[in-house]
Amino acid sequence: MSDWLFDLGNSRFKFAPLDGATAGSVQAWAHGAEAMTAAALDALPRGDTAWVASVAAPALTATVMELLHARFARVQVARTLPACAGVTIAYARPEKLGVDRFLALLAAATGQRPVLVVGVGTALTIDLMDAGGRHLGGRIGASPTVMREALHARAAQLPASGGDYAEFANDTADALASGCDGAAVALVERSLRHGADLLGTAPSLLVHGGGAVPLLPLLPDAEYRPALVLDGLARWAVHAQAPGR
């Protein structure tokens, strides 16, 4: 028997074994548990403790929690805390900070360096943290995928996907890819500049999330950390089990 980590996002369901203080090999399904076949659901691991983080809709979260309660002796749900494992959250009401952003900060803090943490999923999230683990706040915007979908919803002739990035595109699909990806990159670059001004030094850029890969060529200094939230959940699990907790 073993402990497992589960990250239920708005568009993907990821899980991995707890391997010390980090996540082991990650498995993922797109579009959450509702896209998983009965066979896949039945193949979910069983173990001692399931450590869970969810930002998904309540109905989907309830479905997954029911599955995990049937497979694990204990199910522990991560919550955003004002301070944890050396990280202090900037929000006056820490519970309003999404648990995925909180856990990404926990994982990023292990490097003991100033960081700008960027998550690219349904939303584009940006958080600044100094080398001492002090969260200095952040931003939330639409991800490039959501921008494309929103444009398509308002103007069906604009394709919801496709196209390649170009600085000055010469067809509509490429122009859409360039505009939406470029908008996300511009917000990250602005955040890097202002973060450096605030900190007095340039923060490292950590990028994670299912929509991150198309942006990486446009952010050459970025460090891609696809399991950042699960690694943070692992740190949260270790902290929760520490003596005196």
N, C-alpha and C positions, 0 to 999 in steps of 0.2 A: 504494500500500500504506500501511497505517496501524497504529497501536496501538489495542487495544480493551480495555475493562474488563468483567469478568464477575463478578457477585455471585450465588452459588448458595446460597440460603437453604433453610430447612426447608419453605417453602411457595411460594416464588416464585424464578424465575430471571430476573435482570435484567442487561442489558448496555448499554453506551454507548461511543462513541468517546472516546479520551483527547484532551481539548482543552486543551492547555497543562498546567495543574496542577489541572484540574477535569474532571468528567465532562460530556460533551456530551449530546445528546438521548437519553433513556433509553427502552428498550423492555423489556417484561416479559411473562412467561408465568406464570400461576398454577400451583401444584402441581408446580413443577420440570420438568425436561426430559421426564419420562415422560408429561406431558400435551401435549407438542408433537407436532404431526403430522410425518410424514416430509417434507412440503413445507416446513414451518417450519424443521425442523432443517437441511434443505439450503440454506435461505436465510440461515443464520447467516453473519456476515461472515467474510472472510478478510483476513489482513494480516501484518504483520511480527511483532508481539509481542502475545500475549494475557496480560493481567494478571488473575489469578484469585484470588478469595476464596471459600471454601466452608465452611459449617457443616452441610452436608447429610450424609446417610448415606453411608458409604464406597462402596456400590455405585453410587449415583446420581452421586457425585463422579467415580468412575472412568469412567462412561459419558460424562459431559460432557468430562472430560479427553481421552478418546480422540477425541471429535469435534473438540476444539480443536487437538490435535496434528496432525490431518489438514488443518487450515485455516491454521495459523500456523507461521512459521519457528521461533518460540520461544514457550514457555509458561512463565510465571513465576508461582509460587504465593505469595501473601502469607502471612507468618507474624507472630504477635505478637512484638514485640521489647521488651526491658526499657526502651529509650529510642529514640525516633525522631522526627525533625523537630520537636524541642522538646517532645515529650510524654514524660513519665516514668510508667511503670506502677506501681501500688501493690502488685501481687501479688508475693509472695516468689518464686513460680514463674510468671513472666509467660506461659509457654506454656499455662497453665491458663485464661487470659482468652480468651474467644472472639474470633476474628479480626474478626468483625463489630463487636463492642464496641470493640476496639482501633482499627479504621479509622474508626468514628464519632467517636472522640475525636480522631484526627488531623485530621479535617475540622473539628470544632468548635474546635480550637485556633487556627485562623486568625483568629478574632475577638479573641484576646488579652483575654478577659474570663472571669470565673468562670461555669461552666455546669453545669447538670444535664442530662445527655443521656439521653433516654428512648426506647427502641426497643420498638415494639409489633408483634410478629410471633407466632410460636408461643409464645415466652416474652415476658414483660414484663421488660426489662432497664433498670436505672437506674444511672448512673455520674456521680460528682461530680468536677469538675476545677477547679483554681484558675486564675487569670489567667496564671500562669506556665507552664501546661501540666503541672502536677503532679496526677496522678490520685490521688484520695483514697479510692477504693474504690467499691463499689456494691451492688446487690441484684439478685436474679433471682426472678421469680414467674411464675405462670401468666397468660397474656393472657386478656382477656375471652372470646375465642373458645374457648380451651381450657377455661376454667371451664364455659362452656355445654355443650361437648361431654362433659366429664367428668360433669356432672350428668345429662345425657341418657343416658349410658352406664349410670349407676347407677339411674336412674329414667326409664324410657322415656316416661312421660306428660309429662315436662318437655321442651318443645321445645328443640332444639339451636340454633335461631336465631329471629330475629323479635322484635318488641316495640319499644317506644320508651321512652326514659329519662324517668322522673318521680321526684321526690323521695319521693313516697308513691304507689305504683302501685295501681291498682284492678283489675288482672287479671294472670294468671300470666305471660304473655309479657312484659308491660311490667315486672313485678316482677323477672323474671330479667334482662332487659336492664339494669334500674336497679341491681340488686345486683352484677352482674358488672362492668359499666362503672364503677359507683361504687366498687367495691373497688380497681380499678386506679387511679382518680383519687385515692382516699384515700391510697394508698401513694406516689403522686407528690407529693401535697401535703405529706405527712409528711416526705418526703425533702427537699423544698424548705425546709421550716422548719428541719430539723436541719442542712441544708447551709448555710443562712444563719447559724445559730449557730456552726458550725465555721469558716466563712470570715470572719465579721464583716461580711458584706454579702450581699445576696440574689443568688443565681446566676441567670443567664438560663436559660430552659427551652427546650431544643431537642427536638423530637419527630420521630421518623421511623418507618418500618415500614408494612407493608400493613394493619395493624389500627389505625393511628393516627387516621384521619379521624373515626370516631364519637366519639372522646374529645375532639376539639378544641373543640367548643362548651362542654365542661365545664372546659376549661383555657384561659380567654380570653387569658392572657398568653403562651401557648406560641407559639413560632416553628416552623412546620412545614417540615421539610427532608427531603422524600421521597428525595432522592438522596444522603443524608449518607454512607452506607457507600461508594458508588461514588466520591464526592468524596474520601473518605479513601483509597480504593484508588489514586486518581490521585496524591495526595500521596506515598503509599508508593512508587509507580512512579517518580516524580521523584526521591525520595530514593535509591532503589536504583540509579539511573543517574548519581547525582552523582559527580564526580571524586573518586577516593580510596576509593570504596566497593568 
